[in-house]
């Protein structure tokens, strides 16, 4: 049995949910909106980060590790195919250089709303601008992030770009990146994540834009 401890508004939870829905795997959704599930998560994984997968009693943290595990137990459709180095490169870029950098700005508004560190925000925005330009060039001629097949890199890219574009809009001239964001958000598994998260948009500390 698969159990997923997750929150529907969390970008990293989307990453795993998208993979589960792509594979059509049944699982028990332990929503962290329920306090009991949050307490159980901390018992299973004292670090407390989510999402967390439990498979027949085995505790599996970290999104990329979780998706690798899903590929082992349900190989089709594979989340890592084609050029695995490119897949994993894009996965790391989306997590470390888009999602985590976007989170710097979000955390400023959560932790220091009345005394924002504008230097930290400006540095994060500049880093997003830099990676946006890199991604725009990398995605030229591609359907999905790492080539022709939807997979791990897209599971990371969809939530990363969804929220990052709210924090630092992708410039209009970066047509490859903007087109990719629109295309990946239209994918049924991703669209489901967007819709299931919609009731929680008031949680977004910068104010969710009236789009998407």
N, C-alpha and C positions, 0 to 999 in steps of 0.2 A: 504494500500500500504506500502511496505517495501522499505526504502532507506538506503543504507549503505555508509557512508563516510569512505573511506579507501584508502590505497596505496598498490599496488600489491607486493611491495618488503618488506613490514612490516610483521614481524613475528606474531605480535598480530592480524593483519588484516587477515593473513592466518587462524588463529584459528577460526574466525567467518565465513570466506568464506568456509572453509571445512565443517562446520556444515550446512550452507545454501545449499551447493551442495549435501551433503549427504541426506538432506531432500527434495531436488528438489524444493525448494521454489523460486518463481520468485521475483526479487528485482531490484531496480534501483541502479546501481553502480555509486556513486558520487566520481569519482577518484580525489584524492588530488594532482594529477599532474596538475589539472586545478585550477588556482588561485581562481576563483570564488567559487569553492567548499570548498577550505581552509578557505576563509573568512566566508562562510555560517556556516561551522563547528564551528568556534569560536563564532558566534552569538548564535548558539544553545547550545553550551557547552563551556562556557568561559575558563574552564581549558585547553581546546584545545587538549586533548589527543584523539587519535584515535586507533581503529575504533569507530564509533558512529552509532547506529541504530536509525532510526526514523520510527515509526509504526503508521500510521494514525495520525500524529502530536505529538505522544508521544515520547519524547527523552529518549533513553536508552543507557547509557555509560557502560563501563567495560565488558570485553569479557565474563567472566563466567556468569554475569547477563544477557547479550545478549543471550547466548546460553540457559540459563534457560527459557528465554522468548520464544525463538523459540520452545522449548519443549512444552510450554503451548499452543501455537497456532497451532503447527503441531506435535502431539505426536509421529508419526511414521516417521522414526525409532527413538526410544528414545536415547538421548545423555547421559542420566543418567539411567542406568539399573544395574541389578545384585546387587552387594554390593555398595550402594551409598556412604558409608564412604570411601571405597577403591577408587572409582572413583574420589571423591573430594580430597582425599589425593594426588593422583597422579597428578591431575590437579594443585594443589597448589605447589607440588614439581617441576613440570616442569616449571611453571611460575616463582616461587620465587627463586628456587635454581639452575635452569639451564638457563632459558631465561634471567632473570634479572642479574645474575652473568656474563653471556656471554656479556651482554650489558655494563658492567663495562669496559671491555677491548675495546669494540667498541668505547665507549665514549672517552676513552683515546686517541685513534687515530683520532677521530673527533676534539676534543677540544685542545689536546696538542701534535699534531703529532711531533713537533720539540723538545719537552721537555717532553717525556713520563715519567710518574711515574712508574718506573719498580717495585717498591714495591707493588703498587696497582695491577698491572698486575699479578705479581707472586702470590699474595694472591687470586685473582680471579681464576687463573689457579688451585691453590691448592684446592679451594672450588669445582671447576668442577671435579677434580679428585676424590674428596670425594663422591660427589653425583653420579658420574658415577659408582663407585663401589657399592654403595647402590642400584642403579637402576638395575645393572646387577644381583644382588642377588634377588631383588624383582621380576624381570621379568622371572625368571626361570620357565619353563613349561607353560608360557602364550603365547597366540597368540597375544592379544592386551594388552595395558598397564594395564588395570584393570581386565583382564580375557578373556572371550570368545567373548565379544561383543565390537565392535568398538564404541567409544563414546567420551564424553567430554575430558577424559584424553588423548585420542589420538589426538584430535583437538589441545590440548596444546603440546603434546609430539612431534608431527611431526615437527612443525616449530622450537621448542626449540632445538631439536637434530640436525635438518638440519644445523642451523647456529652455534650452539655450537661446532659441530665437525669441522667447518671451523676455529674456534678460537683456540680450544684445542682438537686435534684429539682424538677420543675414542681409548684407547689402544687395540691392537689386541687380547689380552687375555680375554677381556670382551666380550665374544662371544654372550651372551644373548642380551646385549645392542646393539651390532653391528648388529645382525640379526634383532632385532626389528626395528632399524632405517631403514634398507634396506626394510623390509616388509611394514612399514608404508609409506615410500616414494613411494612404488609401488601402493598404494591404489589410484584408479582413481581420487578421489577428491583432494588428496594431490599432485598427479602428475600434476594435472591441475594448482594448485597453484604454483608449481615449474616452470612450463612452462610459465605461465603468468608473473612471476617475472623475467624470464631470461633476457629480454632486459635491466633490471635495475642493473645488477650485477656490473657495473662500479661504482655504488654508495657505494659498500662495502669498508670501509676505509682501511681494512687490505689487500685488493686485493683478489678477489674471486678466490678460487682454480679452477684448470681446471678439475673439476669432478662434479658429481651429475648433 
